[in-house]
Amino acid sequence: MSESFTDKAKDAAHKVAEKAKSVGHEASEKAHEVGHKISEKAHEVGHKIDEKAHELGHKAGEKAGEAKEWVKGKTHQAGEKVEQTGENIKKNS
């Protein structure tokens, strides 16, 4: 006896379901792989940003130190001028 149309339809439906399951599994694995790669790249970029921020912070600290020394020098110069002016006032009085 030959297979009935219903049996053939059930067999075809079963094959389609198996193929869909297989394709879905492959798509899921691919999505996981892509997600992992994106995560790795995001981590690398975050690390590079952290390094650059550290470098810029170091440079800013150096510039702040230079500015502090400049202010200290100018303050010292101003103090000397005030002292000289006071001495000149005493001499002229």
HTML snippet that shows the backbone in 3Dmol.js (N, CA, C, O; Angstrom):
<script src="https://3Dmol.org/build/3Dmol-min.js"></script>
<div id="view" style="width:600px;height:400px;position:relative"></div>
<script>
const pdb = `
ATOM      1  N   MET A   1       0.814  -1.191   0.000  1.00  0.00           N
ATOM      2  CA  MET A   1       0.000   0.000   0.000  1.00  0.00           C
ATOM      3  C   MET A   1       0.853   1.248   0.000  1.00  0.00           C
ATOM      4  O   MET A   1       1.910   1.307   0.628  1.00  0.00           O
ATOM      5  N   SER A   2       0.383   2.209  -0.697  1.00  0.00           N
ATOM      6  CA  SER A   2       1.137   3.457  -0.780  1.00  0.00           C
ATOM      7  C   SER A   2       0.747   4.378   0.370  1.00  0.00           C
ATOM      8  O   SER A   2      -0.302   4.242   1.000  1.00  0.00           O
ATOM      9  N   GLU A   3       1.665   5.335   0.608  1.00  0.00           N
ATOM     10  CA  GLU A   3       1.407   6.277   1.700  1.00  0.00           C
ATOM     11  C   GLU A   3       0.226   7.162   1.347  1.00  0.00           C
ATOM     12  O   GLU A   3       0.001   7.506   0.187  1.00  0.00           O
ATOM     13  N   SER A   4      -0.507   7.512   2.365  1.00  0.00           N
ATOM     14  CA  SER A   4      -1.633   8.405   2.123  1.00  0.00           C
ATOM     15  C   SER A   4      -1.128   9.841   2.040  1.00  0.00           C
ATOM     16  O   SER A   4      -0.016  10.148   2.471  1.00  0.00           O
ATOM     17  N   PHE A   5      -1.940  10.691   1.494  1.00  0.00           N
ATOM     18  CA  PHE A   5      -1.612  12.110   1.370  1.00  0.00           C
ATOM     19  C   PHE A   5      -1.346  12.701   2.754  1.00  0.00           C
ATOM     20  O   PHE A   5      -0.446  13.527   2.905  1.00  0.00           O
ATOM     21  N   THR A   6      -2.098  12.300   3.741  1.00  0.00           N
ATOM     22  CA  THR A   6      -1.934  12.798   5.112  1.00  0.00           C
ATOM     23  C   THR A   6      -0.576  12.403   5.658  1.00  0.00           C
ATOM     24  O   THR A   6       0.103  13.204   6.300  1.00  0.00           O
ATOM     25  N   ASP A   7      -0.182  11.162   5.400  1.00  0.00           N
ATOM     26  CA  ASP A   7       1.134  10.709   5.864  1.00  0.00           C
ATOM     27  C   ASP A   7       2.254  11.499   5.186  1.00  0.00           C
ATOM     28  O   ASP A   7       3.233  11.878   5.829  1.00  0.00           O
ATOM     29  N   LYS A   8       2.101  11.741   3.889  1.00  0.00           N
ATOM     30  CA  LYS A   8       3.102  12.519   3.154  1.00  0.00           C
ATOM     31  C   LYS A   8       3.170  13.946   3.692  1.00  0.00           C
ATOM     32  O   LYS A   8       4.258  14.502   3.846  1.00  0.00           O
ATOM     33  N   ALA A   9       2.032  14.529   3.971  1.00  0.00           N
ATOM     34  CA  ALA A   9       1.973  15.901   4.494  1.00  0.00           C
ATOM     35  C   ALA A   9       2.631  15.960   5.878  1.00  0.00           C
ATOM     36  O   ALA A   9       3.376  16.891   6.182  1.00  0.00           O
ATOM     37  N   LYS A  10       2.344  14.955   6.707  1.00  0.00           N
ATOM     38  CA  LYS A  10       2.954  14.907   8.046  1.00  0.00           C
ATOM     39  C   LYS A  10       4.464  14.778   7.934  1.00  0.00           C
ATOM     40  O   LYS A  10       5.208  15.435   8.663  1.00  0.00           O
ATOM     41  N   ASP A  11       4.917  13.920   7.009  1.00  0.00           N
ATOM     42  CA  ASP A  11       6.355  13.720   6.811  1.00  0.00           C
ATOM     43  C   ASP A  11       7.008  15.018   6.328  1.00  0.00           C
ATOM     44  O   ASP A  11       8.078  15.386   6.814  1.00  0.00           O
ATOM     45  N   ALA A  12       6.382  15.707   5.385  1.00  0.00           N
ATOM     46  CA  ALA A  12       6.912  16.976   4.869  1.00  0.00           C
ATOM     47  C   ALA A  12       6.940  18.029   5.980  1.00  0.00           C
ATOM     48  O   ALA A  12       7.911  18.775   6.109  1.00  0.00           O
ATOM     49  N   ALA A  13       5.883  18.085   6.771  1.00  0.00           N
ATOM     50  CA  ALA A  13       5.817  19.051   7.866  1.00  0.00           C
ATOM     51  C   ALA A  13       6.915  18.775   8.884  1.00  0.00           C
ATOM     52  O   ALA A  13       7.533  19.700   9.411  1.00  0.00           O
ATOM     53  N   HIS A  14       7.151  17.497   9.155  1.00  0.00           N
ATOM     54  CA  HIS A  14       8.203  17.108  10.094  1.00  0.00           C
ATOM     55  C   HIS A  14       9.579  17.544   9.563  1.00  0.00           C
ATOM     56  O   HIS A  14      10.397  18.065  10.322  1.00  0.00           O
ATOM     57  N   LYS A  15       9.835  17.334   8.265  1.00  0.00           N
ATOM     58  CA  LYS A  15      11.105  17.739   7.664  1.00  0.00           C
ATOM     59  C   LYS A  15      11.274  19.264   7.720  1.00  0.00           C
ATOM     60  O   LYS A  15      12.360  19.760   8.017  1.00  0.00           O
ATOM     61  N   VAL A  16      10.208  19.992   7.436  1.00  0.00           N
ATOM     62  CA  VAL A  16      10.260  21.462   7.487  1.00  0.00           C
ATOM     63  C   VAL A  16      10.547  21.913   8.919  1.00  0.00           C
ATOM     64  O   VAL A  16      11.353  22.819   9.132  1.00  0.00           O
ATOM     65  N   ALA A  17       9.904  21.298   9.886  1.00  0.00           N
ATOM     66  CA  ALA A  17      10.119  21.660  11.288  1.00  0.00           C
ATOM     67  C   ALA A  17      11.562  21.386  11.707  1.00  0.00           C
ATOM     68  O   ALA A  17      12.180  22.201  12.392  1.00  0.00           O
ATOM     69  N   GLU A  18      12.094  20.234  11.292  1.00  0.00           N
ATOM     70  CA  GLU A  18      13.489  19.904  11.608  1.00  0.00           C
ATOM     71  C   GLU A  18      14.444  20.917  10.977  1.00  0.00           C
ATOM     72  O   GLU A  18      15.402  21.356  11.613  1.00  0.00           O
ATOM     73  N   LYS A  19      14.176  21.285   9.723  1.00  0.00           N
ATOM     74  CA  LYS A  19      15.036  22.258   9.035  1.00  0.00           C
ATOM     75  C   LYS A  19      14.937  23.631   9.722  1.00  0.00           C
ATOM     76  O   LYS A  19      15.948  24.309   9.905  1.00  0.00           O
ATOM     77  N   ALA A  20      13.733  24.028  10.095  1.00  0.00           N
ATOM     78  CA  ALA A  20      13.538  25.313  10.778  1.00  0.00           C
ATOM     79  C   ALA A  20      14.270  25.315  12.117  1.00  0.00           C
ATOM     80  O   ALA A  20      14.889  26.310  12.495  1.00  0.00           O
ATOM     81  N   LYS A  21      14.196  24.200  12.824  1.00  0.00           N
ATOM     82  CA  LYS A  21      14.891  24.071  14.104  1.00  0.00           C
ATOM     83  C   LYS A  21      16.395  24.192  13.892  1.00  0.00           C
ATOM     84  O   LYS A  21      17.077  24.871  14.660  1.00  0.00           O
ATOM     85  N   SER A  22      16.912  23.544  12.862  1.00  0.00           N
ATOM     86  CA  SER A  22      18.341  23.575  12.552  1.00  0.00           C
ATOM     87  C   SER A  22      18.784  24.997  12.182  1.00  0.00           C
ATOM     88  O   SER A  22      19.809  25.479  12.664  1.00  0.00           O
ATOM     89  N   VAL A  23      18.012  25.654  11.331  1.00  0.00           N
ATOM     90  CA  VAL A  23      18.334  27.026  10.915  1.00  0.00           C
ATOM     91  C   VAL A  23      18.251  27.967  12.118  1.00  0.00           C
ATOM     92  O   VAL A  23      19.098  28.846  12.278  1.00  0.00           O
ATOM     93  N   GLY A  24      17.246  27.786  12.954  1.00  0.00           N
ATOM     94  CA  GLY A  24      17.105  28.615  14.158  1.00  0.00           C
ATOM     95  C   GLY A  24      18.292  28.439  15.088  1.00  0.00           C
ATOM     96  O   GLY A  24      18.788  29.411  15.658  1.00  0.00           O
ATOM     97  N   HIS A  25      18.750  27.206  15.245  1.00  0.00           N
ATOM     98  CA  HIS A  25      19.905  26.925  16.095  1.00  0.00           C
ATOM     99  C   HIS A  25      21.155  27.585  15.528  1.00  0.00           C
ATOM    100  O   HIS A  25      21.934  28.188  16.266  1.00  0.00           O
ATOM    101  N   GLU A  26      21.347  27.469  14.212  1.00  0.00           N
ATOM    102  CA  GLU A  26      22.507  28.099  13.569  1.00  0.00           C
ATOM    103  C   GLU A  26      22.455  29.616  13.715  1.00  0.00           C
ATOM    104  O   GLU A  26      23.474  30.254  13.981  1.00  0.00           O
ATOM    105  N   ALA A  27      21.278  30.188  13.542  1.00  0.00           N
ATOM    106  CA  ALA A  27      21.116  31.645  13.681  1.00  0.00           C
ATOM    107  C   ALA A  27      21.408  32.082  15.110  1.00  0.00           C
ATOM    108  O   ALA A  27      22.027  33.122  15.333  1.00  0.00           O
ATOM    109  N   SER A  28      20.965  31.291  16.069  1.00  0.00           N
ATOM    110  CA  SER A  28      21.217  31.600  17.470  1.00  0.00           C
ATOM    111  C   SER A  28      22.710  31.566  17.779  1.00  0.00           C
ATOM    112  O   SER A  28      23.223  32.443  18.475  1.00  0.00           O
ATOM    113  N   GLU A  29      23.409  30.553  17.261  1.00  0.00           N
ATOM    114  CA  GLU A  29      24.858  30.458  17.467  1.00  0.00           C
ATOM    115  C   GLU A  29      25.577  31.636  16.828  1.00  0.00           C
ATOM    116  O   GLU A  29      26.505  32.199  17.410  1.00  0.00           O
ATOM    117  N   LYS A  30      25.142  32.007  15.624  1.00  0.00           N
ATOM    118  CA  LYS A  30      25.766  33.123  14.910  1.00  0.00           C
ATOM    119  C   LYS A  30      25.519  34.428  15.677  1.00  0.00           C
ATOM    120  O   LYS A  30      26.426  35.250  15.809  1.00  0.00           O
ATOM    121  N   ALA A  31      24.312  34.614  16.174  1.00  0.00           N
ATOM    122  CA  ALA A  31      23.994  35.823  16.941  1.00  0.00           C
ATOM    123  C   ALA A  31      24.844  35.884  18.202  1.00  0.00           C
ATOM    124  O   ALA A  31      25.332  36.951  18.575  1.00  0.00           O
ATOM    125  N   HIS A  32      25.023  34.744  18.857  1.00  0.00           N
ATOM    126  CA  HIS A  32      25.859  34.688  20.063  1.00  0.00           C
ATOM    127  C   HIS A  32      27.301  35.044  19.714  1.00  0.00           C
ATOM    128  O   HIS A  32      27.949  35.799  20.438  1.00  0.00           O
ATOM    129  N   GLU A  33      27.800  34.505  18.615  1.00  0.00           N
ATOM    130  CA  GLU A  33      29.180  34.782  18.168  1.00  0.00           C
ATOM    131  C   GLU A  33      29.355  36.275  17.863  1.00  0.00           C
ATOM    132  O   GLU A  33      30.339  36.884  18.284  1.00  0.00           O
ATOM    133  N   VAL A  34      28.415  36.853  17.142  1.00  0.00           N
ATOM    134  CA  VAL A  34      28.477  38.275  16.805  1.00  0.00           C
ATOM    135  C   VAL A  34      28.398  39.122  18.073  1.00  0.00           C
ATOM    136  O   VAL A  34      29.132  40.100  18.218  1.00  0.00           O
ATOM    137  N   GLY A  35      27.514  38.750  18.982  1.00  0.00           N
ATOM    138  CA  GLY A  35      27.399  39.476  20.245  1.00  0.00           C
ATOM    139  C   GLY A  35      28.694  39.432  21.036  1.00  0.00           C
ATOM    140  O   GLY A  35      29.097  40.428  21.636  1.00  0.00           O
ATOM    141  N   HIS A  36      29.344  38.279  21.035  1.00  0.00           N
ATOM    142  CA  HIS A  36      30.617  38.130  21.739  1.00  0.00           C
ATOM    143  C   HIS A  36      31.689  39.022  21.109  1.00  0.00           C
ATOM    144  O   HIS A  36      32.455  39.673  21.819  1.00  0.00           O
ATOM    145  N   LYS A  37      31.740  39.051  19.769  1.00  0.00           N
ATOM    146  CA  LYS A  37      32.720  39.893  19.078  1.00  0.00           C
ATOM    147  C   LYS A  37      32.473  41.368  19.380  1.00  0.00           C
ATOM    148  O   LYS A  37      33.417  42.128  19.597  1.00  0.00           O
ATOM    149  N   ILE A  38      31.212  41.769  19.394  1.00  0.00           N
ATOM    150  CA  ILE A  38      30.872  43.163  19.710  1.00  0.00           C
ATOM    151  C   ILE A  38      31.301  43.486  21.131  1.00  0.00           C
ATOM    152  O   ILE A  38      31.840  44.562  21.390  1.00  0.00           O
ATOM    153  N   SER A  39      31.067  42.572  22.043  1.00  0.00           N
ATOM    154  CA  SER A  39      31.465  42.771  23.440  1.00  0.00           C
ATOM    155  C   SER A  39      32.973  42.930  23.558  1.00  0.00           C
ATOM    156  O   SER A  39      33.453  43.800  24.285  1.00  0.00           O
ATOM    157  N   GLU A  40      33.728  42.085  22.839  1.00  0.00           N
ATOM    158  CA  GLU A  40      35.196  42.187  22.866  1.00  0.00           C
ATOM    159  C   GLU A  40      35.655  43.533  22.326  1.00  0.00           C
ATOM    160  O   GLU A  40      36.536  44.164  22.911  1.00  0.00           O
ATOM    161  N   LYS A  41      35.072  43.982  21.219  1.00  0.00           N
ATOM    162  CA  LYS A  41      35.455  45.268  20.620  1.00  0.00           C
ATOM    163  C   LYS A  41      35.110  46.413  21.564  1.00  0.00           C
ATOM    164  O   LYS A  41      35.887  47.356  21.708  1.00  0.00           O
ATOM    165  N   ALA A  42      33.953  46.334  22.204  1.00  0.00           N
ATOM    166  CA  ALA A  42      33.563  47.381  23.145  1.00  0.00           C
ATOM    167  C   ALA A  42      34.551  47.432  24.310  1.00  0.00           C
ATOM    168  O   ALA A  42      34.900  48.513  24.784  1.00  0.00           O
ATOM    169  N   HIS A  43      34.996  46.277  24.765  1.00  0.00           N
ATOM    170  CA  HIS A  43      35.978  46.214  25.850  1.00  0.00           C
ATOM    171  C   HIS A  43      37.292  46.848  25.402  1.00  0.00           C
ATOM    172  O   HIS A  43      37.898  47.616  26.149  1.00  0.00           O
ATOM    173  N   GLU A  44      37.737  46.526  24.176  1.00  0.00           N
ATOM    174  CA  GLU A  44      38.979  47.097  23.652  1.00  0.00           C
ATOM    175  C   GLU A  44      38.877  48.619  23.561  1.00  0.00           C
ATOM    176  O   GLU A  44      39.798  49.335  23.953  1.00  0.00           O
ATOM    177  N   VAL A  45      37.762  49.100  23.046  1.00  0.00           N
ATOM    178  CA  VAL A  45      37.563  50.544  22.911  1.00  0.00           C
ATOM    179  C   VAL A  45      37.535  51.199  24.289  1.00  0.00           C
ATOM    180  O   VAL A  45      38.126  52.261  24.484  1.00  0.00           O
ATOM    181  N   GLY A  46      36.861  50.578  25.232  1.00  0.00           N
ATOM    182  CA  GLY A  46      36.830  51.110  26.598  1.00  0.00           C
ATOM    183  C   GLY A  46      38.226  51.189  27.195  1.00  0.00           C
ATOM    184  O   GLY A  46      38.559  52.151  27.886  1.00  0.00           O
ATOM    185  N   HIS A  47      39.032  50.183  26.930  1.00  0.00           N
ATOM    186  CA  HIS A  47      40.414  50.165  27.435  1.00  0.00           C
ATOM    187  C   HIS A  47      41.215  51.307  26.808  1.00  0.00           C
ATOM    188  O   HIS A  47      41.969  51.991  27.500  1.00  0.00           O
ATOM    189  N   LYS A  48      41.052  51.512  25.502  1.00  0.00           N
ATOM    190  CA  LYS A  48      41.761  52.600  24.819  1.00  0.00           C
ATOM    191  C   LYS A  48      41.326  53.964  25.364  1.00  0.00           C
ATOM    192  O   LYS A  48      42.153  54.855  25.551  1.00  0.00           O
ATOM    193  N   ILE A  49      40.043  54.117  25.611  1.00  0.00           N
ATOM    194  CA  ILE A  49      39.536  55.375  26.172  1.00  0.00           C
ATOM    195  C   ILE A  49      40.124  55.598  27.556  1.00  0.00           C
ATOM    196  O   ILE A  49      40.516  56.716  27.891  1.00  0.00           O
ATOM    197  N   ASP A  50      40.189  54.546  28.361  1.00  0.00           N
ATOM    198  CA  ASP A  50      40.771  54.644  29.700  1.00  0.00           C
ATOM    199  C   ASP A  50      42.232  55.054  29.635  1.00  0.00           C
ATOM    200  O   ASP A  50      42.673  55.908  30.404  1.00  0.00           O
ATOM    201  N   GLU A  51      42.998  54.442  28.706  1.00  0.00           N
ATOM    202  CA  GLU A  51      44.409  54.799  28.552  1.00  0.00           C
ATOM    203  C   GLU A  51      44.563  56.259  28.155  1.00  0.00           C
ATOM    204  O   GLU A  51      45.421  56.960  28.691  1.00  0.00           O
ATOM    205  N   LYS A  52      43.738  56.723  27.220  1.00  0.00           N
ATOM    206  CA  LYS A  52      43.819  58.104  26.745  1.00  0.00           C
ATOM    207  C   LYS A  52      43.438  59.063  27.866  1.00  0.00           C
ATOM    208  O   LYS A  52      44.071  60.107  28.026  1.00  0.00           O
ATOM    209  N   ALA A  53      42.416  58.727  28.640  1.00  0.00           N
ATOM    210  CA  ALA A  53      42.008  59.582  29.759  1.00  0.00           C
ATOM    211  C   ALA A  53      43.124  59.674  30.791  1.00  0.00           C
ATOM    212  O   ALA A  53      43.382  60.741  31.347  1.00  0.00           O
ATOM    213  N   HIS A  54      43.786  58.541  31.042  1.00  0.00           N
ATOM    214  CA  HIS A  54      44.902  58.530  31.987  1.00  0.00           C
ATOM    215  C   HIS A  54      46.034  59.425  31.470  1.00  0.00           C
ATOM    216  O   HIS A  54      46.616  60.208  32.221  1.00  0.00           O
ATOM    217  N   GLU A  55      46.331  59.293  30.180  1.00  0.00           N
ATOM    218  CA  GLU A  55      47.383  60.102  29.564  1.00  0.00           C
ATOM    219  C   GLU A  55      47.042  61.594  29.650  1.00  0.00           C
ATOM    220  O   GLU A  55      47.890  62.414  30.000  1.00  0.00           O
ATOM    221  N   LEU A  56      45.802  61.928  29.330  1.00  0.00           N
ATOM    222  CA  LEU A  56      45.379  63.330  29.387  1.00  0.00           C
ATOM    223  C   LEU A  56      45.388  63.852  30.822  1.00  0.00           C
ATOM    224  O   LEU A  56      45.746  65.004  31.066  1.00  0.00           O
ATOM    225  N   GLY A  57      44.995  63.007  31.761  1.00  0.00           N
ATOM    226  CA  GLY A  57      45.029  63.397  33.170  1.00  0.00           C
ATOM    227  C   GLY A  57      46.449  63.675  33.626  1.00  0.00           C
ATOM    228  O   GLY A  57      46.695  64.617  34.379  1.00  0.00           O
ATOM    229  N   HIS A  58      47.377  62.855  33.168  1.00  0.00           N
ATOM    230  CA  HIS A  58      48.785  63.046  33.510  1.00  0.00           C
ATOM    231  C   HIS A  58      49.292  64.373  32.939  1.00  0.00           C
ATOM    232  O   HIS A  58      49.972  65.137  33.625  1.00  0.00           O
ATOM    233  N   LYS A  59      48.950  64.634  31.674  1.00  0.00           N
ATOM    234  CA  LYS A  59      49.360  65.893  31.042  1.00  0.00           C
ATOM    235  C   LYS A  59      48.740  67.090  31.768  1.00  0.00           C
ATOM    236  O   LYS A  59      49.401  68.108  31.975  1.00  0.00           O
ATOM    237  N   ALA A  60      47.478  66.963  32.150  1.00  0.00           N
ATOM    238  CA  ALA A  60      46.814  68.059  32.874  1.00  0.00           C
ATOM    239  C   ALA A  60      47.500  68.288  34.213  1.00  0.00           C
ATOM    240  O   ALA A  60      47.670  69.432  34.636  1.00  0.00           O
ATOM    241  N   GLY A  61      47.892  67.213  34.879  1.00  0.00           N
ATOM    242  CA  GLY A  61      48.605  67.329  36.154  1.00  0.00           C
ATOM    243  C   GLY A  61      49.938  68.035  35.972  1.00  0.00           C
ATOM    244  O   GLY A  61      50.325  68.865  36.794  1.00  0.00           O
ATOM    245  N   GLU A  62      50.646  67.702  34.884  1.00  0.00           N
ATOM    246  CA  GLU A  62      51.918  68.374  34.602  1.00  0.00           C
ATOM    247  C   GLU A  62      51.698  69.865  34.367  1.00  0.00           C
ATOM    248  O   GLU A  62      52.439  70.700  34.887  1.00  0.00           O
ATOM    249  N   LYS A  63      50.675  70.192  33.583  1.00  0.00           N
ATOM    250  CA  LYS A  63      50.380  71.602  33.293  1.00  0.00           C
ATOM    251  C   LYS A  63      49.961  72.337  34.560  1.00  0.00           C
ATOM    252  O   LYS A  63      50.314  73.502  34.746  1.00  0.00           O
ATOM    253  N   ALA A  64      49.219  71.673  35.425  1.00  0.00           N
ATOM    254  CA  ALA A  64      48.822  72.300  36.691  1.00  0.00           C
ATOM    255  C   ALA A  64      50.054  72.572  37.547  1.00  0.00           C
ATOM    256  O   ALA A  64      50.142  73.616  38.194  1.00  0.00           O
ATOM    257  N   GLY A  65      51.007  71.639  37.555  1.00  0.00           N
ATOM    258  CA  GLY A  65      52.255  71.832  38.299  1.00  0.00           C
ATOM    259  C   GLY A  65      53.048  73.001  37.744  1.00  0.00           C
ATOM    260  O   GLY A  65      53.605  73.802  38.495  1.00  0.00           O
ATOM    261  N   GLU A  66      53.095  73.093  36.405  1.00  0.00           N
ATOM    262  CA  GLU A  66      53.790  74.220  35.775  1.00  0.00           C
ATOM    263  C   GLU A  66      53.112  75.537  36.132  1.00  0.00           C
ATOM    264  O   GLU A  66      53.781  76.525  36.436  1.00  0.00           O
ATOM    265  N   ALA A  67      51.786  75.548  36.095  1.00  0.00           N
ATOM    266  CA  ALA A  67      51.041  76.764  36.434  1.00  0.00           C
ATOM    267  C   ALA A  67      51.285  77.156  37.889  1.00  0.00           C
ATOM    268  O   ALA A  67      51.425  78.339  38.201  1.00  0.00           O
ATOM    269  N   LYS A  68      51.336  76.175  38.767  1.00  0.00           N
ATOM    270  CA  LYS A  68      51.596  76.442  40.188  1.00  0.00           C
ATOM    271  C   LYS A  68      52.969  77.080  40.361  1.00  0.00           C
ATOM    272  O   LYS A  68      53.116  78.047  41.108  1.00  0.00           O
ATOM    273  N   GLU A  69      53.969  76.547  39.678  1.00  0.00           N
ATOM    274  CA  GLU A  69      55.323  77.102  39.765  1.00  0.00           C
ATOM    275  C   GLU A  69      55.367  78.516  39.192  1.00  0.00           C
ATOM    276  O   GLU A  69      56.056  79.379  39.734  1.00  0.00           O
ATOM    277  N   TRP A  70      54.646  78.760  38.112  1.00  0.00           N
ATOM    278  CA  TRP A  70      54.601  80.092  37.519  1.00  0.00           C
ATOM    279  C   TRP A  70      53.976  81.088  38.498  1.00  0.00           C
ATOM    280  O   TRP A  70      54.503  82.182  38.699  1.00  0.00           O
ATOM    281  N   VAL A  71      52.863  80.706  39.096  1.00  0.00           N
ATOM    282  CA  VAL A  71      52.191  81.581  40.077  1.00  0.00           C
ATOM    283  C   VAL A  71      53.115  81.832  41.262  1.00  0.00           C
ATOM    284  O   VAL A  71      53.220  82.957  41.750  1.00  0.00           O
ATOM    285  N   LYS A  72      53.785  80.778  41.721  1.00  0.00           N
ATOM    286  CA  LYS A  72      54.713  80.931  42.840  1.00  0.00           C
ATOM    287  C   LYS A  72      55.825  81.935  42.491  1.00  0.00           C
ATOM    288  O   LYS A  72      56.173  82.788  43.308  1.00  0.00           O
ATOM    289  N   GLY A  73      56.376  81.828  41.274  1.00  0.00           N
ATOM    290  CA  GLY A  73      57.424  82.743  40.821  1.00  0.00           C
ATOM    291  C   GLY A  73      56.925  84.169  40.735  1.00  0.00           C
ATOM    292  O   GLY A  73      57.609  85.094  41.172  1.00  0.00           O
ATOM    293  N   LYS A  74      55.745  84.357  40.178  1.00  0.00           N
ATOM    294  CA  LYS A  74      55.177  85.706  40.053  1.00  0.00           C
ATOM    295  C   LYS A  74      54.872  86.294  41.427  1.00  0.00           C
ATOM    296  O   LYS A  74      55.070  87.489  41.651  1.00  0.00           O
ATOM    297  N   THR A  75      54.393  85.466  42.340  1.00  0.00           N
ATOM    298  CA  THR A  75      54.114  85.930  43.702  1.00  0.00           C
ATOM    299  C   THR A  75      55.410  86.357  44.387  1.00  0.00           C
ATOM    300  O   THR A  75      55.443  87.375  45.078  1.00  0.00           O
ATOM    301  N   HIS A  76      56.458  85.595  44.198  1.00  0.00           N
ATOM    302  CA  HIS A  76      57.762  85.919  44.762  1.00  0.00           C
ATOM    303  C   HIS A  76      58.267  87.244  44.189  1.00  0.00           C
ATOM    304  O   HIS A  76      58.780  88.088  44.923  1.00  0.00           O
ATOM    305  N   GLN A  77      58.117  87.423  42.863  1.00  0.00           N
ATOM    306  CA  GLN A  77      58.530  88.677  42.233  1.00  0.00           C
ATOM    307  C   GLN A  77      57.739  89.857  42.796  1.00  0.00           C
ATOM    308  O   GLN A  77      58.306  90.909  43.093  1.00  0.00           O
ATOM    309  N   ALA A  78      56.429  89.674  42.941  1.00  0.00           N
ATOM    310  CA  ALA A  78      55.594  90.752  43.474  1.00  0.00           C
ATOM    311  C   ALA A  78      56.000  91.075  44.908  1.00  0.00           C
ATOM    312  O   ALA A  78      56.033  92.243  45.294  1.00  0.00           O
ATOM    313  N   GLY A  79      56.307  90.053  45.695  1.00  0.00           N
ATOM    314  CA  GLY A  79      56.746  90.272  47.082  1.00  0.00           C
ATOM    315  C   GLY A  79      58.041  91.063  47.127  1.00  0.00           C
ATOM    316  O   GLY A  79      58.201  91.954  47.961  1.00  0.00           O
ATOM    317  N   GLU A  80      58.965  90.741  46.233  1.00  0.00           N
ATOM    318  CA  GLU A  80      60.235  91.478  46.176  1.00  0.00           C
ATOM    319  C   GLU A  80      60.008  92.930  45.796  1.00  0.00           C
ATOM    320  O   GLU A  80      60.649  93.819  46.355  1.00  0.00           O
ATOM    321  N   LYS A  81      59.112  93.186  44.861  1.00  0.00           N
ATOM    322  CA  LYS A  81      58.819  94.558  44.450  1.00  0.00           C
ATOM    323  C   LYS A  81      58.186  95.348  45.599  1.00  0.00           C
ATOM    324  O   LYS A  81      58.507  96.518  45.810  1.00  0.00           O
ATOM    325  N   VAL A  82      57.283  94.696  46.338  1.00  0.00           N
ATOM    326  CA  VAL A  82      56.660  95.356  47.488  1.00  0.00           C
ATOM    327  C   VAL A  82      57.729  95.688  48.523  1.00  0.00           C
ATOM    328  O   VAL A  82      57.721  96.775  49.102  1.00  0.00           O
ATOM    329  N   GLU A  83      58.641  94.760  48.752  1.00  0.00           N
ATOM    330  CA  GLU A  83      59.717  94.966  49.722  1.00  0.00           C
ATOM    331  C   GLU A  83      60.621  96.112  49.266  1.00  0.00           C
ATOM    332  O   GLU A  83      60.992  96.966  50.072  1.00  0.00           O
ATOM    333  N   GLN A  84      60.975  96.136  47.985  1.00  0.00           N
ATOM    334  CA  GLN A  84      61.814  97.208  47.455  1.00  0.00           C
ATOM    335  C   GLN A  84      61.120  98.556  47.569  1.00  0.00           C
ATOM    336  O   GLN A  84      61.745  99.558  47.915  1.00  0.00           O
ATOM    337  N   THR A  85      59.835  98.575  47.278  1.00  0.00           N
ATOM    338  CA  THR A  85      59.074  99.812  47.372  1.00  0.00           C
ATOM    339  C   THR A  85      59.054 100.299  48.816  1.00  0.00           C
ATOM    340  O   THR A  85      59.200 101.494  49.076  1.00  0.00           O
ATOM    341  N   GLY A  86      58.873  99.370  49.757  1.00  0.00           N
ATOM    342  CA  GLY A  86      58.890  99.743  51.183  1.00  0.00           C
ATOM    343  C   GLY A  86      60.243 100.318  51.577  1.00  0.00           C
ATOM    344  O   GLY A  86      60.296 101.302  52.315  1.00  0.00           O
ATOM    345  N   GLU A  87      61.342  99.729  51.102  1.00  0.00           N
ATOM    346  CA  GLU A  87      62.676 100.236  51.398  1.00  0.00           C
ATOM    347  C   GLU A  87      62.871 101.621  50.789  1.00  0.00           C
ATOM    348  O   GLU A  87      63.449 102.504  51.422  1.00  0.00           O
ATOM    349  N   ASN A  88      62.392 101.812  49.564  1.00  0.00           N
ATOM    350  CA  ASN A  88      62.516 103.125  48.923  1.00  0.00           C
ATOM    351  C   ASN A  88      61.736 104.198  49.671  1.00  0.00           C
ATOM    352  O   ASN A  88      62.169 105.346  49.771  1.00  0.00           O
ATOM    353  N   ILE A  89      60.578 103.803  50.195  1.00  0.00           N
ATOM    354  CA  ILE A  89      59.756 104.770  50.961  1.00  0.00           C
ATOM    355  C   ILE A  89      60.491 105.157  52.232  1.00  0.00           C
ATOM    356  O   ILE A  89      60.490 106.327  52.614  1.00  0.00           O
ATOM    357  N   LYS A  90      61.130 104.173  52.904  1.00  0.00           N
ATOM    358  CA  LYS A  90      61.865 104.451  54.137  1.00  0.00           C
ATOM    359  C   LYS A  90      63.046 105.379  53.848  1.00  0.00           C
ATOM    360  O   LYS A  90      63.316 106.292  54.628  1.00  0.00           O
ATOM    361  N   LYS A  91      63.753 105.155  52.733  1.00  0.00           N
ATOM    362  CA  LYS A  91      64.906 105.985  52.373  1.00  0.00           C
ATOM    363  C   LYS A  91      64.487 107.419  52.067  1.00  0.00           C
ATOM    364  O   LYS A  91      65.187 108.369  52.418  1.00  0.00           O
ATOM    365  N   ASN A  92      63.353 107.562  51.419  1.00  0.00           N
ATOM    366  CA  ASN A  92      62.895 108.872  51.000  1.00  0.00           C
ATOM    367  C   ASN A  92      62.160 109.622  52.107  1.00  0.00           C
ATOM    368  O   ASN A  92      61.852 110.802  51.937  1.00  0.00           O
ATOM    369  N   SER A  93      61.873 108.983  53.218  1.00  0.00           N
ATOM    370  CA  SER A  93      61.156 109.677  54.259  1.00  0.00           C
ATOM    371  C   SER A  93      62.042 110.379  55.215  1.00  0.00           C
ATOM    372  O   SER A  93      61.558 111.012  56.154  1.00  0.00           O
TER     373      SER A  93
END
`;
const viewer = $3Dmol.createViewer("view");
viewer.addModel(pdb, "pdb");
viewer.setStyle({}, {cartoon: {color: "spectrum"}});
viewer.zoomTo();
viewer.render();
</script>
